[in-house]
Amino acid sequence: MRALYLASASPRRAELLTQIGVRFSRLVFPGINETPRAGEAPADYVQRMAREKALAGRAALDAAPQAAVLGADTSVVLGERILGKPADRDDARQMLQALSGNEHAVLSAVSVLTADGQQTRLSTTRVWFRDLDREEIETYLATGEPFDKAGAYGIQGCGAVLVDALHGSYSGVVGLPLAETRALLHWANVPYWQQDPV
């Protein structure tokens, strides 16, 4: 059985791993360049980010060469446009206005790196927003929730009421697709469903 290191500062990813009974340690490492490459498709981008985060986590890991490192990335995609974390309040407002009444995709990739190699999986979830009026958008902005979330909303928080329907992985929209994660943990010989995982 391998130890697991999570190469992510996201509390949501930590909560999801804990939910399925995974014991892990958090890694602190320098940030990577998250700028999409020219002409890079969103699915390619999110998988590359997950792989690079796992690799950066491994580089920052001084010990435990046999351990597994997990990196993940989630992007909200409207058409072919990647909606990252909003730069400011105006940017968040524009994202929510664009998502209002529309369908978008949430691409969530997870990558696990071990001494034996690296594997990456992608989850794609279709999400439909109901129509949002101006007052509701302003009220949601006032909660402060949109500003550190891709696409300017958090489905696991107040933003749940913005979503009319979804088809795919709820946990992937939160930030870590658990079906794909379980498959990679199994491949890496990292146990899950452990009691008292933290």
N, C-alpha and C positions, 0 to 999 in steps of 0.2 A: 504494500500500500504506500502511495506517495503522499507527501505533504503538499499542500496547495498554497500558493501566494496569489493574492488578488492585486493586479496592477491597475487599480482604479481608486479614485478618491470618492466615488459616488456612494452615498449612504444607501441608496436604493438597491444597488447591485449587492452590497453587503447584506442587506435585509433579505433579498431573494435567495442568496446562497444559504443563509441561516435558516430560511423557511424550509429548504429541502434537506436540512441536516448535514451541511458540509462544514467541516472544520477547516479554517484557513487563517492566514496572517495577511495583514495589509502591507503593501509596499509603497514607499514614498520614493518617487523618482522624478527627474527633471521632465518637464512637459515636452511633448513632441510637436512638430509643425503639423497643424491640422488643416492646412490649406489644400483644397482639392486641386489636383493637377489639371492643366488645360485639356478639355475634352474628356475628362475622366467620368465614366458613368457612375451614378450614385451607388449602385450595388458594388462596383469595384472599389469605390472610395471607402465605404463603410467597412468592407472586409480588410482593405489595406490598413485602415486605422486600428482595427482590432489586432491584426498581426503585429503592427509596429509598437503598439502599447505593450503587448506581451514580450516582445524583444527588448524594449526599453526597461521593462520590469526585470527581465533576466539579467541585463547588464548592470542593474543597480543592486542585484542580489549578491552579497559577498560570500555567503555560505550556501549549504544545501544544494549542491549541483544536481542531485537526483530529483529535486522537487519539481513540481509542475507550476507554471505561471499562467494565469488566466488574464487575458485582455479582452475588452469589449468596447463596442461603439454603437451608437444609435443615431440615426438621422431621420428627420421628418422631410418627406419629399413631396412637393406639389408640382405635378407635371414632371419636368426634369430639373427643377430648382430645389437645391438642398437648403432647408431652413434650419440653420444652426441655432445656437443660443443668441438671443437678441442683444444687439450692441447697447441699446438704451430703450427708454420707454416708447419713443416714436417707432423704433424698429419692431418692438413687441406688438404695438398697436397695429402696424401694417401687416404683420404676420397673421394676427387673429382675424383681421378684416379679410385677408386673402383666403383663410381656411373656412370662414363662415359660409355655411350652406354648401360646402364642397366636399368631395372625396379626396383624401391624400393617402400616401403610403408611409408606413414607418418601417424602416429597414434597420434591423438589429443584428449585428454580427458578434460572434464570440470566437476567440482563438485560444487554444491551449498549447503551450510550448513545453516540451520535456527534453531530456537528453536523447530521446529516441526520434525526435522530430517535432513538427508542428502541424496541427490540423485546425481548420477554420470552417465554421458553418454560418449560414445566413438565414434569418427569418424575415419574411415579408408579411406585413399585416395591413389590410385596407381599413381605413378609419373614415367615418362620415361625421362631419360636424353639422349640427342644426344651424339654422339662421340665427345670428347674433345681432342684436341691435347695439347702437352706439353706447347707450347707458350701461348695458351689461358688460361690454368690453372694458369700459372705464372702471367699472366696479371690480372686475376681475384683475385688472392691472393694479388696482389699489391694494389687493391682497399681498402683492410682492412675489407671488408664486411664479409668474411667467419668466422672470429675469435670469434664472439659471437653468432653464429647460430648453431643449431643442424644440423648435416650433412654437415656443412661447406658451406651452401648456404642460401641465402634469396630470395625467389620467388617474394617478393614484391619490391625488389631492383634490382641491377645489375644482380643478379643471375637468373632473369626471362628468360634471353636469353639462359640459360643452359638447360631449360626444353623443351622437344619436345612435350609432351602431358601429360595430367592428367585426371584421372577419379575419381570423388568424390568431396570433399569440398575444394575449393580454400582457403577460410578463415581458414579452418583447417590446411592447410599447412603453412599459415602465423602465426598461433599460437592459434586461438580460433574459433572452428567450430560454426558458427552463428545459424544454424538450431537447433543444440542441445542446444546451449546457450539459444535461445529464449524459447524452451520448458521448460527448468529449471527455467528461470525467471518467466514464466507463473505459474509454480507450486509454486514458492516461493512468488507469488504476488508482483513481482517487475516490474514496468511498463517499457515499451520501446516505441519507436516512440514519445518521448517527444521533444518538441521544446526547443532549447537552452539547451541541456543536460548537458553541463559543467558549 
